[in-house]
């Protein structure tokens, strides 16, 4: 029996879910605040020995993408302009945007500073059309911040997330319940949320190019080919994704990882990738003011065997240099000298858990008082 398949029964009623995603958020903020940058290819991030946190649409035309090493971005677009990140400014605007969301619903699940899920099945303005709500939200964001957002609307988070990418930038897409099956069958597999480049290439090699090809595979086949993720693919290609919008989700870890087209073997190449991962991890943590005490290195070898090793400090990690130096030490503890197909760094024992404890402690007296 498929343990993942919950089905679309009455215990999972049809919802109205919106995924709002700001368009090239960091880069757009910089272009808005500095009009001389408008229309130019810019990258938010460090120009030397760093990674790209965000790229403007002008830079993306040259193949520049977020998480790309700055050196590679410069090679692809020699005239690119690097701008130092201003996370305090991004958080300020993100707060404005979330206030707009809460005008319509308190069921808001932020994924980062620039995107969130909203459940508007029942909303504060009693608007029947989720499509209309998405239009209003995007218009208010533009009026109040000068920035554009895209939106996806459907019956669950997976479909809304996929839909928000369809008409980017500054557009929206609704996937109606009666069109879900046809939409997913024709959707290229690389457009499925959760399918990265390496997985997509593996699917191509198996003759899986669109949702209809993926749908032909049995649950057992997909699990054998893709592990636990195979169960996820089996469900989402059938439009099944029963995860609820969670407004108070407490993050327990932050992770970055890369699967390589060519397996790595020598220490120099590994160190270079670890340095890039350290920079990317630091940027993700900075975005949400997150700190952590336990760093974990993840290694997946060519033969798919997995190795993880962690190091926990009494104090919080605070810099990419600390992640990098600790990651190198953990790398030296690896049990095998075999070609590596994936590297990852994750941080846990976060200060978000402390915030949760404080929240609970503050809440208890009020609950007792109300009783």
C-alpha positions as CSV (number, residue, x, y, z in Angstrom):
1,X,0.0,0.0,0.0
2,X,1.2,3.5,-0.8
3,X,1.9,5.2,2.6
4,X,2.0,8.6,1.0
5,X,-1.3,8.6,-0.8
6,X,-4.0,10.2,1.3
7,X,-6.4,10.8,-1.5
8,X,-8.7,13.7,-2.1
9,X,-11.4,12.6,0.2
10,X,-13.7,14.5,2.6
11,X,-11.0,14.7,5.3
12,X,-9.1,16.9,2.9
13,X,-11.7,19.5,1.7
14,X,-11.0,21.6,-1.3
15,X,-9.1,24.8,-0.3
16,X,-8.4,28.1,-2.0
17,X,-4.6,28.5,-1.8
18,X,-2.6,31.5,-3.1
19,X,1.2,31.5,-3.5
20,X,2.6,35.0,-3.7
21,X,6.2,35.3,-4.9
22,X,7.9,38.7,-5.3
23,X,9.7,39.2,-8.6
24,X,13.5,39.2,-8.3
25,X,12.9,40.7,-4.8
26,X,16.3,41.8,-3.6
27,X,17.4,43.0,-7.0
28,X,14.1,44.8,-7.5
29,X,14.4,46.6,-4.2
30,X,17.9,47.8,-5.2
31,X,16.6,49.0,-8.6
32,X,13.7,50.7,-6.9
33,X,15.8,52.5,-4.3
34,X,18.5,53.4,-6.8
35,X,16.8,54.3,-10.1
36,X,20.2,54.4,-11.9
37,X,20.2,50.6,-11.7
38,X,16.9,50.2,-13.5
39,X,17.2,48.3,-16.8
40,X,20.7,47.1,-15.9
41,X,21.9,43.6,-15.1
42,X,22.6,43.5,-11.3
43,X,23.4,40.8,-8.8
44,X,22.9,41.2,-5.1
45,X,25.9,39.6,-3.3
46,X,29.6,39.8,-2.9
47,X,31.6,40.4,-6.1
48,X,34.7,38.5,-4.8
49,X,34.6,35.0,-3.4
50,X,30.8,35.1,-2.9
51,X,27.6,33.8,-4.3
52,X,24.7,35.6,-6.0
53,X,21.8,36.1,-3.6
54,X,19.5,37.4,-6.3
55,X,19.8,38.5,-9.9
56,X,17.7,41.1,-11.8
57,X,15.7,40.0,-14.9
58,X,18.3,41.8,-17.0
59,X,21.0,39.6,-15.5
60,X,19.0,36.4,-15.9
61,X,18.9,36.9,-19.7
62,X,22.7,36.1,-19.5
63,X,22.1,33.0,-17.5
64,X,22.9,34.5,-14.1
65,X,21.0,32.8,-11.3
66,X,20.8,32.9,-7.5
67,X,23.2,30.6,-5.6
68,X,25.6,30.9,-8.6
69,X,29.3,31.7,-7.6
70,X,29.9,35.4,-8.3
71,X,32.9,34.5,-10.5
72,X,30.6,32.5,-12.8
73,X,28.1,35.3,-12.9
74,X,30.9,37.7,-14.0
75,X,32.0,35.3,-16.7
76,X,28.4,35.0,-18.1
77,X,27.8,38.7,-17.9
78,X,31.0,40.8,-17.8
79,X,29.2,44.1,-17.3
80,X,27.1,42.9,-14.4
81,X,26.8,45.3,-11.4
82,X,27.2,43.7,-7.9
83,X,25.3,45.3,-5.1
84,X,25.9,44.6,-1.4
85,X,22.9,43.0,0.3
86,X,20.8,45.2,2.6
87,X,18.8,42.6,4.6
88,X,17.4,45.2,7.0
89,X,15.8,47.0,4.1
90,X,14.5,43.7,2.6
91,X,13.0,42.8,6.0
92,X,11.3,46.2,6.3
93,X,9.6,45.8,2.9
94,X,8.7,42.1,3.7
95,X,6.9,43.3,6.8
96,X,4.8,45.7,4.8
97,X,3.9,42.9,2.4
98,X,2.9,40.5,5.1
99,X,0.7,43.2,6.6
100,X,-1.2,43.3,3.3
101,X,-1.6,39.5,3.4
102,X,-3.1,39.7,6.9
103,X,-5.8,42.1,5.7
104,X,-7.2,39.1,3.9
105,X,-6.4,36.1,6.1
106,X,-4.3,35.1,9.1
107,X,-3.5,31.7,7.5
108,X,-0.2,33.0,6.1
109,X,2.8,30.7,5.8
110,X,6.0,32.7,4.9
111,X,8.6,30.6,3.1
112,X,11.2,33.4,3.1
113,X,11.2,37.2,3.0
114,X,9.8,37.2,-0.6
115,X,7.2,34.5,-0.8
116,X,4.3,33.0,1.2
117,X,1.3,30.7,1.0
118,X,-2.1,32.1,1.9
119,X,-5.2,30.0,2.6
120,X,-8.2,32.3,1.6
121,X,-10.9,29.6,1.7
122,X,-12.5,31.7,4.4
123,X,-11.2,35.3,4.3
124,X,-11.7,38.5,6.3
125,X,-13.3,40.3,3.3
126,X,-15.7,37.5,2.3
127,X,-14.5,37.5,-1.2
128,X,-15.5,34.4,-3.1
129,X,-12.9,34.6,-5.8
130,X,-9.3,33.7,-4.8
131,X,-8.3,35.1,-8.2
132,X,-9.7,38.5,-7.2
133,X,-7.9,38.4,-3.8
134,X,-4.6,37.7,-5.6
135,X,-5.1,40.6,-8.0
136,X,-5.9,43.0,-5.1
137,X,-2.9,41.8,-3.1
138,X,-0.5,42.3,-6.0
139,X,-2.0,45.8,-6.7
140,X,-1.6,46.8,-3.1
141,X,2.0,45.6,-3.0
142,X,2.8,47.7,-6.0
143,X,1.0,50.8,-4.7
144,X,2.7,50.6,-1.3
145,X,6.2,49.4,-2.3
146,X,6.6,50.1,-6.0
147,X,7.5,46.4,-6.5
148,X,5.7,43.7,-8.5
149,X,4.7,40.2,-7.4
150,X,3.4,37.1,-9.1
151,X,0.8,34.7,-7.8
152,X,-0.5,31.2,-8.3
153,X,-3.9,30.1,-7.3
154,X,-5.2,26.6,-6.9
155,X,-6.5,23.9,-4.4
156,X,-3.2,23.1,-2.7
157,X,0.2,24.4,-2.0
158,X,2.0,22.4,-4.7
159,X,-0.3,23.6,-7.5
160,X,-0.2,27.2,-6.3
161,X,3.6,27.2,-6.1
162,X,3.9,25.8,-9.7
163,X,1.2,28.2,-11.0
164,X,3.0,31.3,-9.6
165,X,5.9,30.6,-11.9
166,X,3.8,30.4,-15.1
167,X,3.2,34.1,-15.8
168,X,6.2,35.7,-14.1
169,X,7.1,38.5,-13.7
170,X,4.1,40.6,-12.6
171,X,1.4,38.0,-13.5
172,X,-0.8,35.3,-12.0
173,X,-2.2,32.0,-13.0
174,X,-5.2,30.0,-11.7
175,X,-5.3,26.2,-12.0
176,X,-9.0,25.4,-11.7
177,X,-10.0,22.1,-10.1
178,X,-11.5,20.7,-13.3
179,X,-8.2,21.5,-15.2
180,X,-5.7,20.1,-12.8
181,X,-5.3,16.7,-14.5
182,X,-4.8,18.1,-18.0
183,X,-2.4,20.8,-16.7
184,X,-0.2,18.4,-14.8
185,X,-0.1,15.9,-17.7
186,X,1.3,18.5,-20.1
187,X,3.6,20.1,-17.5
188,X,7.3,19.6,-18.2
189,X,8.9,17.6,-15.3
190,X,11.5,20.3,-14.8
191,X,8.7,22.7,-13.9
192,X,7.5,20.4,-11.0
193,X,8.3,22.0,-7.7
194,X,10.9,19.7,-6.0
195,X,12.4,18.5,-9.3
196,X,15.9,19.9,-9.6
197,X,18.2,19.9,-12.7
198,X,19.9,16.6,-11.8
199,X,16.6,14.8,-11.1
200,X,15.1,16.2,-14.3
201,X,18.1,14.9,-16.3
202,X,17.6,11.5,-14.7
203,X,13.9,11.6,-15.6
204,X,14.9,12.6,-19.2
205,X,17.2,9.5,-19.4
206,X,14.2,7.4,-18.4
207,X,12.0,8.9,-21.1
208,X,10.0,11.0,-18.6
209,X,9.6,14.5,-20.1
210,X,6.1,15.5,-19.0
211,X,3.6,14.8,-16.3
212,X,1.9,12.2,-18.4
213,X,5.1,10.3,-18.7
214,X,5.7,10.4,-15.0
215,X,2.1,9.3,-14.3
216,X,2.8,6.0,-16.2
217,X,5.2,4.9,-13.5
218,X,3.9,2.9,-10.6
219,X,4.4,4.0,-7.0
220,X,6.9,1.2,-6.5
221,X,8.9,2.1,-9.6
222,X,9.2,5.7,-8.6
223,X,10.3,4.8,-5.0
224,X,12.9,2.4,-6.4
225,X,14.2,5.1,-8.8
226,X,14.0,8.2,-6.6
227,X,13.8,6.9,-3.0
228,X,11.4,8.7,-0.7
229,X,11.0,11.5,-3.2
230,X,9.4,9.0,-5.6
231,X,6.3,8.8,-3.3
232,X,6.0,12.6,-3.5
233,X,6.3,12.6,-7.3
234,X,3.6,9.8,-7.5
235,X,1.2,12.0,-5.6
236,X,1.8,15.5,-7.0
237,X,1.5,14.4,-10.6
238,X,-2.0,13.3,-9.6
239,X,-2.7,16.7,-8.0
240,X,-2.4,15.3,-4.4
241,X,-0.6,17.4,-1.9
242,X,-2.4,17.6,1.5
243,X,0.0,19.8,3.4
244,X,-1.9,22.6,5.2
245,X,-0.9,26.3,5.3
246,X,0.9,26.5,8.6
247,X,1.1,30.1,9.9
248,X,3.2,29.3,13.0
249,X,5.7,26.9,11.5
250,X,8.9,26.9,13.6
251,X,12.0,26.3,11.5
252,X,14.3,23.6,13.1
253,X,17.1,23.7,10.5
254,X,18.4,25.5,7.5
255,X,20.1,23.6,4.8
256,X,21.8,24.1,1.4
257,X,23.0,21.3,-0.8
258,X,24.2,20.8,-4.4
259,X,24.1,17.7,-6.6
260,X,26.9,17.8,-9.2
261,X,26.7,16.9,-12.9
262,X,30.2,15.5,-12.6
263,X,31.3,13.6,-9.5
264,X,33.9,15.4,-7.4
265,X,37.0,13.7,-6.1
266,X,39.9,16.1,-5.3
267,X,40.1,18.2,-2.1
268,X,40.5,21.5,-4.0
269,X,37.2,21.0,-5.8
270,X,35.5,20.0,-2.6
271,X,36.8,23.0,-0.7
272,X,35.6,25.3,-3.5
273,X,32.1,23.9,-3.3
274,X,32.1,24.0,0.5
275,X,33.1,27.7,0.4
276,X,30.2,28.5,-1.9
277,X,27.8,26.5,0.2
278,X,29.0,28.3,3.3
279,X,28.3,31.7,1.6
280,X,24.9,30.6,0.5
281,X,24.0,29.2,3.9
282,X,25.0,32.4,5.6
283,X,22.9,34.5,3.2
284,X,19.8,32.3,3.9
285,X,20.3,32.6,7.6
286,X,20.8,36.4,7.4
287,X,17.5,36.8,5.5
288,X,15.5,35.7,8.6
289,X,17.9,36.6,11.4
290,X,18.6,33.0,12.2
291,X,21.5,31.6,14.2
292,X,22.4,28.0,15.0
293,X,24.9,26.0,17.1
294,X,25.1,22.7,15.2
295,X,26.6,22.4,11.7
296,X,26.1,19.2,9.7
297,X,28.0,18.1,6.6
298,X,26.2,15.8,4.3
299,X,28.0,13.7,1.6
300,X,26.4,11.5,-0.9
301,X,28.8,9.3,-2.9
302,X,28.6,8.2,-6.5
303,X,27.3,4.8,-5.3
304,X,24.5,6.7,-3.4
305,X,25.8,5.8,0.0
306,X,25.3,8.6,2.5
307,X,27.5,10.1,5.2
308,X,26.7,12.9,7.7
309,X,28.8,14.3,10.5
310,X,27.9,17.1,12.9
311,X,29.7,19.5,15.2
312,X,28.0,21.5,17.9
313,X,29.3,24.6,19.6
314,X,28.2,26.2,22.8
315,X,28.0,29.6,21.1
316,X,26.2,30.4,17.8
317,X,27.9,30.2,14.5
318,X,28.0,33.8,13.1
319,X,30.0,33.9,9.8
320,X,30.5,32.0,6.5
321,X,34.2,31.6,7.5
322,X,33.1,29.5,10.5
323,X,30.8,27.3,8.4
324,X,33.6,26.8,5.9
325,X,36.4,26.0,8.4
326,X,34.1,23.6,10.3
327,X,32.9,22.0,7.1
328,X,36.4,21.3,6.0
329,X,37.2,19.6,9.4
330,X,34.0,17.5,9.0
331,X,35.1,16.6,5.5
332,X,38.4,15.3,6.8
333,X,36.4,12.9,9.0
334,X,34.8,11.2,6.0
335,X,35.0,7.4,6.1
336,X,35.6,6.9,2.3
337,X,37.7,8.4,-0.5
338,X,35.1,7.9,-3.2
339,X,33.7,10.2,-5.9
340,X,31.1,12.6,-4.4
341,X,27.9,13.4,-6.2
342,X,26.3,15.7,-3.5
343,X,27.5,18.0,-0.8
344,X,25.3,19.8,1.8
345,X,25.6,21.9,4.9
346,X,22.8,22.4,7.4
347,X,22.5,24.3,10.6
348,X,20.3,23.3,13.5
349,X,19.9,24.0,17.2
350,X,18.5,27.3,16.0
351,X,17.5,30.5,17.9
352,X,14.0,30.0,16.4
353,X,13.6,27.2,19.0
354,X,14.4,29.6,21.8
355,X,11.9,32.1,20.4
356,X,9.2,29.3,20.4
357,X,10.0,28.6,24.1
358,X,9.6,32.3,24.9
359,X,6.3,32.4,23.0
360,X,5.0,29.5,24.9
361,X,6.0,30.9,28.3
362,X,4.4,34.2,27.5
363,X,1.2,32.5,26.4
364,X,0.6,30.3,29.4
365,X,-0.3,33.1,31.9
366,X,-2.9,34.6,29.6
367,X,-4.5,31.2,29.0
368,X,-4.7,30.6,32.8
369,X,-6.2,34.1,33.2
370,X,-8.9,33.5,30.6
371,X,-9.9,30.3,32.3
